């Protein structure tokens, strides 16, 4: 009887006080994320019959064209309008995020994330605009979600990574000496999380 009462109290405390956490839960819950808080607490909004489609997006400049795999929900335009802005979704195995909050009806694309310590890291696509020259193009960007701070860091830069690893002086010193810093963000993030 005591075991049953403790188990019931545990379930209530997890439900009422948000003890569910993506860093400690062994099972990812499928559904859509409207905020980083939904991701951190492993509490997506349930979407019946979640279907994901895979595609490829061309990005880069003339002479330097590349392709990136992207994902989207397989839903109608009416369903997309009803959903509105979403940050991402989960199929129960993987988390797919966008670097920017998107109105889903405008054809947002999402990217598979990789868990590195208390971060979700992913490559994404961003639009670069030069309105004076009437030019725009798509380029890649590195992004992450800091699950400890409930924060999306879109378009990771040298400065943003330095701030993240700033309490590891030796790692920060090595990073500052790197020639092509943007090519080693993931490597330094992994090393930073392994040391902690």
GIHU-V447938 format. One record per backbone hydrogen bond with DSSP energy under -0.5 kcal/mol. NH is the residue of the N-H (numbers start at 1). CO is the residue of the C=O. E is the energy in kcal/mol with one decimal. If there is no record, write none. Layout:
<<NH	CO	E> <NH	CO	E>>
This chain:
<<5	1	-2.1> <6	2	-2.7> <7	3	-2.5> <8	4	-2.4> <9	5	-2.6> <10	6	-2.4> <11	7	-2.3> <12	8	-2.3> <13	9	-2.6> <14	10	-2.3> <15	11	-2.2> <16	12	-3.3> <17	13	-2.2> <19	14	-0.8> <20	14	-0.7> <22	40	-3.0> <24	21	-1.1> <25	21	-3.0> <28	92	-0.7> <31	90	-2.0> <32	45	-2.7> <33	88	-3.2> <39	35	-1.1> <40	36	-2.9> <41	37	-2.2> <42	39	-1.8> <43	38	-2.6> <45	32	-3.0> <48	46	-0.5> <50	47	-0.8> <53	72	-3.1> <55	70	-2.7> <57	68	-2.7> <59	66	-2.5> <60	138	-3.2> <61	64	-0.7> <64	61	-2.8> <66	59	-2.8> <68	57	-2.2> <70	55	-2.3> <71	110	-2.6> <72	53	-2.1> <74	51	-3.0> <75	73	-1.5> <80	76	-2.2> <81	77	-2.3> <82	78	-2.0> <83	79	-2.1> <84	80	-2.3> <86	102	-1.8> <87	33	-2.6> <88	33	-1.5> <89	96	-2.3> <90	31	-2.6> <91	94	-1.6> <96	89	-3.1> <97	111	-2.5> <98	87	-2.1> <102	86	-1.3> <104	84	-2.5> <104	102	-0.8> <106	103	-2.3> <107	104	-1.6> <108	104	-0.6> <110	71	-2.4> <111	97	-2.8> <113	95	-2.5> <114	121	-2.6> <116	114	-0.6> <116	119	-2.6> <119	116	-2.0> <120	145	-1.8> <121	114	-3.2> <121	119	-0.6> <122	143	-2.4> <124	141	-2.8> <126	139	-2.9> <128	137	-3.4> <130	135	-3.1> <133	130	-1.0> <134	130	-0.5> <134	131	-0.8> <135	130	-2.0> <137	128	-1.9> <139	126	-2.6> <141	124	-2.0> <143	122	-2.4> <144	153	-1.8> <145	120	-2.0> <146	151	-3.0> <147	118	-2.6> <147	145	-0.9> <148	118	-0.6> <150	146	-1.0> <151	146	-1.9> <153	144	-3.7> <153	151	-0.5> <154	152	-0.8> <156	142	-4.0> <161	157	-2.4> <162	158	-2.6> <163	159	-1.9> <164	160	-1.7> <165	161	-2.4> <166	162	-0.5> <166	163	-0.6> <168	165	-2.3> <169	167	-0.7> <172	168	-2.6> <173	169	-2.2> <174	170	-2.0> <175	171	-2.4> <176	172	-2.1> <177	173	-0.9> <177	174	-0.6> <178	174	-0.6> <178	175	-1.2> <181	179	-0.9> <183	180	-1.6> <184	181	-2.0> <188	184	-2.3> <189	185	-2.4> <190	186	-2.5> <191	187	-2.2> <192	188	-2.5> <193	189	-2.1> <194	190	-2.0> <195	191	-1.8> <196	192	-1.4>>
